[in-house]
């Protein structure tokens, strides 16, 4: 039992650290695929620090799972094992026919590793899991405050940070009146990605808020018993406020929209299901979010209004780029539509198709399709999408997917909405891990004692 406890403690500690470093882009770039002799972000093949830690955790998982007291049993594939093997073989064959074979194999490897991370997310204790998400978001929020006050972000190769300054062209900014204000990057490549990550941190904070309230309710709200929860609750609320400020400092319309819509849906569902404690917390979180948004508007009057109205040249260009990205699926190229462009090659194909290299334009002028679902269809093809839908249907029929609780449902709604408006859940390593975190919450646990 002593060895068992030690193994579980080590596993949960490493998993907590993984959540802390998840948004940091520390990596060793071992190959750089260029377009027209120019650096191309989606062609940077690297080994992330979080990848290495995830591999360590997977080794610990397979080593210690048989003796773990609360380790969940993954769903038995049964007859689907052949289907999974056929699917993997199919993806490997497709990679050989990719216009950038090395790149597609790299993205396929990331997909497989990210999928295996579900085993880690399933085994980690819920309290550690949600504490890790909230703590990671809090660290980002503190860094965001530094960026907003200094209007710059320093470069650091060991932390995977690039220089961002409001004065530099190409940096994501909000331009209103005569002001040019930096959008918060945190440690991520783009403010929108930071916004998506902070959604996960916020739901981690909501889980802890609900957990502390539930424990206090079970103790009949007796002051002598619930005062032990007071300090943790203060820490959670202060963390939530700071993370909310960071979310609004990203000026990510998709993330903010997803946050408010998911909260509104959960308020409705709480009334419908008569979950009045959850209703109280979701309502307070909604009001708290509105208050923080008003505070941000007070600090930077007109900034959010500019983003919402899409005023100015920068906003118009941003919307034009999004609309243009939707035209990167060639609906008349049936071979490409059925088999896909190749994993990771969407912007490469668009760049070549439009002969942008002849105009000597930089590769970043072409952005991936700003819709997760269309991008998956474009790069992997209809057959791959049908495979994925088949596995989801089989998992539902065999009841491997559990009925979501309100926190899981809120996170799912957030991810679904953001995915309609952005691509980073598919094109970045951090995004893939966030996606598998969402999926892991819906995979049935055989042992309910750890819930």
N, C-alpha and C positions, 0 to 999 in steps of 0.2 A: 504493500500500500504506500509505503514511503517513496519507493521508486516511481510508483504511478503518479503520486502527487507532484513529484519533482518534474516528471516528464510533461504533465499537463501545465504546470506553472511555466516551464521553459517555452512550451508551444504557444501559450497565450501571450507571454511576454514578447516573443518574436513577432507574433501576429499583430500585436499592438504597435510595435515599432514599424512594421510594414505599413500600417494605416497612417502613421506619422510621416513616413517618407514617400507615400504614394504620390502626392502632388509635386514632389521635387524631381527635377529632370537630370539628375546626376547620371551620366552615361559615358561609356567608352564607344566612340564611333569607330568601328572597324572597317567600314567601307562607305564611301560617299559616291552615290550614283548621280551624275550631273546631266543636265540638259543643255545642249549647245555650249558646253564647257562652263556652265554656270551652276552655282550651288542650288540645289533643289531640296527643300525641307523634307518632302515626303520620300526622298531618295537617300536619307541619312540612316544607315543601318547601324544600330548601336545596341549595346548591352547595358541596360539600366540597373542601377543599384537595387531597385525594388524587384527586378527579375531575379537577381542572385538570391535575395532573401526569400522570395517566393519559392524558389527551387529548394532551398534549405528547409523551408516549412513543409514542402511536399515530401521530402525525404523523412522528416520527423513524423509526418502523418502516416505514411505507409509502414514506418518502423514501429510506431506506438499504438496505432489504432486498434489492433486486436485486443489489447489489454486496457484500453481507455475506458474509464467508467461512464463518461457521458458522451463518448464519440458517437455521432450519428451514423447510421448505416446508409450508404448511398443506395438509391433505387436499383433493384436488380434488373438488368437489361434483358435477361432471358433470351428470347428469340430475336431481340433487337440487336444483339451483339454483331450478328452478320451484317445487319443494315448499317451499323456504325462503321464497321471495317470497310464496307463497300463505299460509304460516303467519304471516309478519309482517303481511300485509294483514288476515288474520283477527283477529289481536290488536288491530290498530288499530281495526277495526270494532267489536270487543267493547268497547273503551275508550269509544266513543261512546255505548254503551248502559249504561255504569256509572252508579250513583247519584251518584258523585262523579267526574265526567269528568276534571277537571284532575288530581286525585290519581292516577287510573289511568294517565293519560298520563305522569305523572312517574315512577311505578313502572315503566312499560314502558320509558321512557328509561333508567332505572337498569339494568334487565335487559339491554338491548341493549349499553350501555356496559360492563357487567361481563362480558358474553359476549365482547366484543372484547378484553378484557384477557387472554384466553387467548393471543392473539398475542404479548403482552409476556412472559407467563410462559414461553412456549415459546422465545423468543429469548434471554432472559437466561442467562448462564453458570450451570450448576448450582452451582458453588462460591460465586458471588455471591448466587444465589437463596437457598440454605440459610443462608449467613452473614447475609443480611438478615433472615430469619425469626428466627434465634437472637438477633441483636443487638437487634431490635425487642422480643423477649420479655424480654431482659435489662433494657432501659430500663423496661419495664413492671414488672419484678420489683423494681427499685430504688424506683420510685414506690410500689409496694405496701407495701414495708417502711416507708416513711414513713407511709402511711395506717394501717398496723396499730399502729405505735408511738404515733402521735398520736391514733388513733381518730377521725380526721376527714380530709376531703379538701377542699382549697381550691378556690374557684371562680376561673375564668380564662376570659374570653370569647374571648381570642385562641387558646387551646388547646382550646376547646370543653369546658371542665370545669364541672360543676355542684357545688355544695356538698353534701357528704355527711357527716353526723355521727351517731354511734351514739345520741346523745340525741334526735334528731329522729324524729318519727313518719313512716312512709312510706319510711324508709331500710331497705335490706336488712341485717338483722342476724341474729346467732345469739344466742338467749336461752337460757342454761343456768344452773341454780341461781339466783343473784341477779344474774348478770352479763348485760349486754347489749353484745355485741361486734360491731363493724362488720365486715361482709364486704368483702373487697377489691374495689374497682371498677376500679383502674388508671385509664386515661383513657377507659374505655368506659361506656355507659349503665347496665350492669347486671353484677353479679359473674358471672352465668352466661355472658355474652358474653365476658368476660375469660377465663374458664376455657376456652371453646372456642378462643379465639385462642392461648392458651398451649400448647394441644395442638400447634399448628402449629410453634411455636417449639421445643418439645421434640423433635419429629421432625426439625427442622432441626439440632438439636444431635446427635441420634443419627446422622444422615447424616455429619456431620463426624467423629464418633467412629469410625464404621465406615471412613470414607475414610482417616483417619490410621493406623488399624490396618492397613488393606489395603496402604497404601504401605510401612509398616514390614515387613509380611510379605514383600512383593516384594523388600525389601532384606535378607531373611534375619535380621531383628532384630539386625543388627550395630550395636553401640552407637555406633561412629564415624559410622554413616550415619543412624541413626534419632534421634540426639539433637537434630537440627534440628526434629523433630516434637514434642519434649517440651513446649516452651512453648505451642504451639498447643493441645496436648492438655489441658494444665492450664487454659488459658483456657476451652476447651469444657466441661470437667468442672465448673469453678466456676460457669460460666454455667448449666449444666444444674441444678445444685443450687439456685441462686437462683431459677430459673424454677419448679422443683418446689415450693419453699416458697411462691411466689406462687400456684401452682395450688391448693395445699391451703388457702391463706388465702382463696381465693374461696368455699370451702365449697360448690362446685358439684358436686352428686352425679352429675349426668350426665357432666360432663367427667372427673371422677376415675374413674368406672366405665369410661368409654370408654378411658381411658389404660391401666388395669390389664388390661382384657379384650384390647385390641389387642396389648399386650406379651405376654400369655399365648398368644394365637393365633400370634404370630410366633415365639415360642420353640418351639411345637409344629411349625410349618412348617420352622423351621431344622433341627430334628432330622429331619423327614421328607425334606427336600431335601439333607441332609448338608452344610449350610452352617455349619460349626462355628465359624468366626470370627464370623459374625453371631449364632450361638447364645450365644457368650461375651459379646458386647456386650449383647444383649437381656436375658440373665440378670442381668448386672451392673446394667443400668438398672432392672430390676424390683426387685432387692434395694436399690438406692440409693433408689428411690421409697418402699419400705416404711420404710427408715431415716428419710427426711425426714418421712414421715407420723407416725412415732413421735415425732420431735422436735417437730413441731407439736402433737401431743397432750400432750407434756410441757410445752410453753409455755402451752397453753390446755387444761388437762385437763377433759374432759367436753364440749367444744364439738363435736367431730366425732361423738361418740357420740350427742349430741342430734340432729344432722342425720341420722345413719343410722337411728336409732330413730323419727324424726319425732315427737319428744316436744314438748309445749308447745303453746300456742295459735297461735303464729306458724307452726310447722311444719304443724299441722293445717289452718290456713287456706290455706297454700301448696298442700297436696295437694288441698284442696277446690276451689281456683281452677283447678288443672290439670284435675281431673275435670269441672268445669263447662264448661271451654272445649271439651271434646270434643262437647258438645251443640250447638255453634254451626253444625253442618252440618244443614240441613233436608233429610233424606232423602226427604221427601214432596213437596218443591218441585222437580219434575222439570226445569223450565226453568232454575232456578238451579243444579241439580246438573249439567246438561249444559253450560250456557254459563258458569257461574261467577257469583260474587257481584260480581266486579270487582276488579282488582288494588288491593291496599291497603285494601279496604273491609270486611274481616272484622269488626273490632271496632265499626266504625260501624253495620253492619247489626245486630249483636248488641245494641248499645246501644239502637237504635231499636225493635227487635223486642220487647225486654223493657220498653219504656216507662220507661227509667231517667231520661230527661230530666224526666219528670213528677215523679219523686221527688227531683229536683235533686241526683242523685249525680254525682260527678266521673267523667269518661270513663275514667280509669285503672282503675276497678273492673272493667272488661271487658278481659281479656287475650286476645291471639290464641290460636288453637288451638295447644296445646303439642305439636304433632307436625308436622314439616315436610311430610310427605307428605300428610296430611289437609288441611293449610292450603293447599297448592298446589292440591289437588283442589277445595277450597271456593271459593277466589278465582278460579281460572282455568277450572274445569269439566272434565268428562270428555273433551271433544273436544280441548282443549289438551293434556291428559295423554297422550292417544292419539297426538297429533302428536309429542310428545317421545319416547315409546316407539318410534315408527316411526323417528325419526332415529337413536336409539341402536342400534336393530336394523340399520339400513342401515350405520352406521359399523362395527358388529361384522362384518357380512358382507363389507364391502369392506376389512376389516382396517386401518381407520383407528385402531382402538384397540389399543394394544400390550399385551403381557403385562406386568403390573405387577411391578416389583421389590419387595423386602420393605418398603422404606421407604414407597413409594407405597401398598402394600397396607395397611400399618399406619395410615397417614393416612386411607385410605378407610374402614377399619373404624371408626376414631374418629369420623369425620363421620357415617357411617351410624347408629351408636349414639346419638350426640348428637341427630341429627335425629329420632329416635323420641321424644325426650323434650323437645324445645324447638323454637323457631320462628325464631330469629334469623338462620339462614342464608337466610331468605326475606324477613324484615321489615326488615333493616338493610343499609345500604350496605357496611359492613365485612363482614357475614356473606355478602353476595353475592360479594364479592371472594374471600373464603376458599373459598367453594364453587367458584368458577371456578379457583382454584389447584388444588384437588383434581382437577377434571376435566382440567385441562391436563396433569397427569402421566400421563394415560392416552391422550392423543392421539399417534398415531404420528409420530415424527420421521423425515423422509426421510434426513437426514444424521446418522449415528451418531457422527461424529468428536468431537462435543462432549459425549458422555455419559461 
